[in-house]
């Protein structure tokens, strides 16, 4: 029987370090970008629906909670 398998085989090359960081944190970054994009799309759809409802109602007054076109 051979000796124990070493747990550390030496330092990583720079490209291996970058790949390790990408594999470790990449999915979280991708998820964050996806959530941000979807939130913006949902907010845009909500604003479009509100504008369509205002055109049907004929009201020019802002609805409660509507901060206008520059709201975030």
Secondary structure by P-SEA (a helix, b strand, c coil): cccccccccccccaaaaaaaaaaacaaaaaaaaaaaaaaaaaaaaaaaaaaaaaaaaccccccccccccccc
